[in-house]
Amino acid sequence: MGETHDDYCEKMKRDGEWATDVEIKATAFALKVSIFVYSENLNLWQRFGPEEYDADEPAIYLTNCGNHYQVVLDVESIGKVNFISTEYLNI
C-alpha cells in the first residue's frame, strides 16, 4: 500500500526533505498567487498558479539551486524574464 497523506506530511517536516513542483503548485493555488521558478537548465521561468495571470499582481520568485529553492530578490539580475506556464509541462 502507498504512502498516506499523513505519512507524507510527517516526512515533509523532516530536515533533508525537499519541496518539488507539486508542493510549489499547491502553494501557489492555496495562496492564490503566481509563483515563478527560474531554471538554469532551461534558462527560463516556469509559472505555477492560477490560470489567469496579471503582471500587475504580486508574485513570488524562486530559483532552483540544484537540490533546493531560494528566493529571488532581483528578477532582472537572474536572467531573462521569459516564462512558460506549467500547463504545458503537465506538472
N, C-alpha and C positions, 0 to 999 in steps of 0.2 A: 504494500500500500504506500502511496506517496506521502509527501510531507504535508502536514496540516497547516492551516493558516496560522494558528497559534505557535506551532513549532517554527515556522518561517519568521514570524515576528520576534520570537526569542532569539533566533540565530542572528538576525539583523542588529540586535542590541549589542552583540559581542564585538570587541576590538578585532580588527582584521577582516571584517565583513564589509564589502563594498556595494554601493548602490549601482544599479545597472540602468539601462534605458527604461526599463519597466517602472522603477521607482521614480525616475525623473518625470516620466509621462504622468504617473499617478499624482505626483506632487503638483504638477502644472494644472491638472484638472481640478484637484482639491482646492488650490489657491485661486483658480480662475485667472491664471496669468500665463503668458508665454515664457518658456524657459529656452534660451538659446545655448547650445553647446558647440564650442569650436573644436573641430577635429583637425589636428595637424596632418594626420594621414590623408584625409580627403581635401584638406586646405579649404574648408568651408564651414559654415554654421548650419547646424540642424535645429529646427524649431519644434518644440514639444508644446502642446497646449490646445486651447480651443480652436476650432476650425477657422473662425473669423479672426483675422489679425489686423490690429490697428497700430500703426507705428507710433502713434501719439500716446499709447497706453504704456504704463510702466512694465518692465520685463526684468527677468533675472538672466544674467550672463555667466556661463561657466566655461572652463576649458578642461578638456580631458588630458590629464598629465600621465598617461600610461595606465597606472592602476588606481588612480583616484581623480577626483574633480577639484578644481579650485575656482574661486570666484574671480571673475574678470571685472576689474575696476575701470579700465580704459579700453573700450572696444576698438578704437582706432589703432592702438598700438599692437594688437594681437594679430592683425592680418586683415584681409579683405572682409568686408561686411556682406558677403554673399551668404545666402542661406537656402536650405532646402527644407521642405516640410517633411516630417516623418511619415506622413500618409503615403509617400512614395516609397518608403523603405519597409513598409509592413511591420512597423515596430509597435 
